[in-house]
């Protein structure tokens, strides 16, 4: 009995010490993170947990529903792909050909109106808003220093960083992009309550504009630039300049770091497959929507070609533009796409006039060329279905 009491006593002491250390270090976001992951039987975020955060509701206007193709849902996902697609907990698969829905399928009680997290597809959406801010004359050009909008970057070490460096993930800032370490930037940004303060604590580690290094903090800084330039939150700007103009069928929710706070712009735009697909259609048509140029065509074209950068191994970047992922030649097809960490994809094949959206709870680890293996399943399945 005494031995048991000693053990309990030391457990209590350790717990108190750990809590004191967490509070002293200002890492109280760990409580929310632990409660919403390990305490719920997960090791990471869920696709539909936007309700645990404060959100800005992005309203719609006059909805513009997608047309259905004549053969709507008559062609099924080929069995050899369906097995793998279902194995990694796909919840939505949408194929749009020539601006008409050819196939859509949902799993696990999700539907065409279910809200799920975009995760890092939001980085692409912030890039789109950057182009619109340039068209509006709120931002002068992509080569403009971000110090013009963020005073904390008006220092000798930081004043060379431009908007383009943020768009292309080449800022040279030392954000620790670690998805396992609970003390790293992604976890602190996701569960924390002061995203701006957190982001501004990081410094440069090498010259900007040279190396491609995928870092979520770059997009947060970009959102801060847009917010300062346009004089409103990026949610409100997206509502006015994109969501209403693109005729979204449902309201969207952009999760905030706190009540009345800042959007978690590197992630956490919550919508559905049909409305996510509108971003693909917008860039498939070079930034136009029903004839109106929402995003400058030049900006769009630069977005979907590789930025002139080096990868960490010293080879030329061929996979990333202005926050769009790129496959310059996949089986003879040029592909650009947005992606999220749990297998969220908006995939565009311009020569086929094809848009594919996949949403789910898992994705397969990256292959040697840095593109997730499951990405090719969706492309191959859709191409076969559209023959």
N, C-alpha and C positions, 0 to 999 in steps of 0.2 A: 504493500500500500504506500509506504514512504517513497519507494522508487518511482511509482506512478505519479505521486505528487511532485516529485522533483522534475520529472519529464514535463508535466503540465506547466510547472513554474517556468522552466526554461523556454518552453514554447511560447508562453505568455510574454516573457522578457524579449524574445526574438521578435515577436509580432509588434510589440511596442516600439522596439528599436527600428524596425523596418518602416513603420508608419512615421516615426519622427524623421527618419532619413528622407522619406518621400516628400513630406511636408517642407522640410528644410531645403530640399533641392528644387522645390517648386514643380514637382512631377505629379501633382494630384490628379492629372488626367488618367493616370494608371488605374485609379479606382474604377472609373467609367469603362476603361478598356477591359479590365479583368472581368467586371460584372457582365459586360455584353459579349464576351468571348468565352473564356474558360468556364465561367459560371453557367453558361448556356450550352456547354458541350462543344464549343468550336474553338479553333485556334486563330481565327481571323474574322473579319466583318462578314455580314450577311448581305445578300443583294437587295433585301426589302426592309432594311432597318432604318429608313429615313425618318420614321416617326420617333426615334429616340433623340433626334436633334431638332433644334429650331430650324424652320425652313422659310424661304421666301416663295410664295406661290406665284408662278409665272402664268398669267392669264392668257386665254385664247380670245380670238375675235370671231370672224366668220370662218367656220371650218371648211376646209377643202379636202373632202375624203378622197382617198385613192380610188382610181378606177379598178375594177376587177377584169382580168383577162377573160376571154371567151372560154378558155380551158382552165379557169380558176379551180385549184385544188384537184384537178383530174390526174395530174402527174405526181406520183408519190416519191418521197425520198428513197433512192436506191437502197436496198436492204443492207448492202455491205457498208454503207456510210451510216445508215440509221442506227445500227448496233453500236458503233463507236460514239455517235452523237448523243445517244441516250445514256451511254455508260458514264459520260462526264457531266450528267445532270443538266442537259440543255432544257431551258424553259420556253424559248421562243426561236423559231426559224422562219424567216420571211424572205421571199424571193420576188423581186420586182423587175420586170423586163419591159422595156419601152413604156415606162411610166405607169404600168398596170401590175397589180398584184397577181402573180401566177400561182404562188403557193404560200400558205402560212399555216403554221402548226404550233400548238402550245401544249405544255406539260405541267403537271403538278398544280393544277388549279389556277395557273397563270393564264392571262387572256390578252386580247389586243388593247385592253384599257388598264392593265396592271402597271403600277409604278415600280420600277426597279432602278438600282443605281447604275449610272453610266460608268462609274469609277473613272479611269484615266481617259475615256473618250471625251470627258469634259475639257481636257487640255486642247483637243482639236476645236471644240466649240469656242474656247477663249481666243484661239487663233483666228477663227472666223470673225469674232467681234472686233479683233484688232484691225482687220481689213476694212470693216465697216466704219470704224472710227477714223481711219485714214480717208475713206471716201467722204466722210462728213467734215473733214478738215479739222478734226479735233486733235489728231496726231499728224504730224507733218510728213513723216517718212519712216521706213523701217530702220534706217541707219541713225535715227535720232537717239541721243543718249538718254537713258532712263533717269539720269540725274535731273533732267528737266521737269520730271514729275515726282520723283522721290528724293527729297532733299538729303536724306541720309546717305545717298549714293554720290553726293557731290564731294568726293574725297579723291586724293591722288590714286588710291588703289582701286577705286570702284567707278570713277567717272568715265572710263572707256567702254563700259558695258552698254550695249545698245538694245533696242527693242528686237532687232533681228537676232541677236545673241540669245535672247530669251525664247524666241520662236523656234530656233534651231537647236536648242539645248547645248549651247556652247558658251555659256556665261563665265565658266571657270570658277564658279562659287563652290564652296566646300560643303554643300548640303550632303548629309549622310543618308543616301537612298538605300536603306536597309529595311526589308519587309519582315524580318524576323526579330530584330532587336527592338524591344518595347521602348527603349530610350532614344531611338533614332528619329529623324525628322518625320517620316510618314505616320508613325503612331502618335507622336506628339501633335502633329497637324490634324489628324483625324479625330482624336478624342479631346484635344485641348480646347481652350476657350479664348485664346488671343492669338490668332494666326499671324497677324501683322507683326506683333512683337516678336514672336518666335522666328519668323522669316528674316527679320532684320538683324538677328543676332549672328548670322553667318557672314563669312568674309570670303574674299577671293583667294584661290590657291594657285592659279596660273593665268596667263594672258587669255583674255576672251577671244572668241572667234577662231580658235584653232582646232579644238577637240570636241567631238560629239560625246556628251555624257548626259544620259537621261536623268533629270532631276526634277522632282515635283515642285520644288521651291521656285524654279524659274517661272512656272505658270502662275504661281501666286503673285510674284513680282509683276508679271505682265498684267494680271487683273488689277493690281494696285495702280499701274500706269493708266489703264483704261478708265478706271473709276475717277481718277484725278482729272483726266483729260475731258471726259464727257460730263462730269458733274453729277453723276448718279451711280447707283450700284450696278454691277454687271448684270444682275437679275433683271432689273428694270430696263436696262439697255437691251438685253436679249428679248425681253417681252415686246418692246416697241419696235425693234429693228429686225427681229427674226421670227419669234414665235407667232405673232399675229399676222405678219406679212406672209409667212409660209403656210398659213392656214392650218396650224396644228389642231387636231381634233380634241385633244385633252390638255388641261392645265398641266404644267410641270412643277416640280419642287426642287429648288436648289438649297441644299443644306448649309446652315450657317455655323460659325464657330461658337456663337452665343446669341441670346435674344437681341435682335437689333444689330447683330454683328456683321462680320464679313463672310461672304460665300467661300466655302471650301472649293476654290476654283479649279484646283488640280484634279478634283473628283466630284462626285456627289450631286450630279445633275440627274434627277429622277424622272423618268418618262417611260414610254412603251416602244415596242418595236416599230410600229407604223410611223410614229412621230420622230423617232430617231432617224428613220430612213430619209427624212426630208433633208437632212444635212448632206446625205449622199447625192440626192437629186440636185441640190443647189450647186454642188461642185461638179457634178456631171454636166451641168449646163453652164459651166464657166462663171458661176456667181450670179446667174440670172434666175429669177423666179417669175414665171408667167410673163416673161418679157422685160421685167424690171430688174435693173442691175443692182442687186443688194450689196454684193461684194465686188470690188474692182477686179476686172478680168485679169489684169497683170498680176495682182496679188494672188489670185487663185492659181494661175499658171506657175508662179514661183513656189507656191505652197506644195505642189505635187511633183516637184523635181528634186533630186538630192542636193542638199546644201553642200557648199564647197568646204568640207571639213575632213579631218582625219578621225578614224576610230581609235580606240585605245591601243590596238595592235599596230598602229601606224599605217594601215591601209585606208584607202579612200572611202568615205561615207557613201553608201549607195542605197540607204534604207530609210532616210528621214529627211523631210522637207520643213515646211513651216507647221510643225506639230501634226503632220500626217505621216504615217508609216508607208513605206513604198516597196513594191516588188516590181522593178522595171521590166522584168521579163519572166513571167511564170507561164511556161508552156505556150509561149508566143503571145501572151496577154500582158498588157501593162495594168498593174493593180495599185490602187492607193486605198488606204484604210485607216480607220480610227480603232483603237483597242483599249480595253480595260482589263484589270488584273485577273478577274474571274471569268474571262472569256466573253467579254462584251465586244462585239464587232459591228462596224458599219463598213462594208467592203464594196468597192466600186471598180467595175471593169468597163472603162469608157468605150472600147471598141465593140463591146457586146450590148451596150446600153443596159447594163445589169447592175442592180443594187442588191446586196445580201445583208441582212441583219441577223445576227445570232446573239442571244442573251442566255446566260447560264450561270451555274454555280462553281464551275471548274473549267480550267483549260489545261492543255498538255504542255509540258515544259518546252522551252525554246529549243529548236534544232540548231545545227551549226551555223546557220545563216541569220540567227537572231529572230526569225519569225516562228511563232508558236506552231507546233506540228498540226494542231487541229484546224488552224486557219485553212490549210489546203483541202481538208475534208469538205468544208462548206463551199469553197470555190468549185471543187471537182463535182460535188453533188449537184450544185446549181447549174453548172455547164451541161451536165448530162441531162438534167431535167428540162433544160431549155432547147434541146436539139430539135 
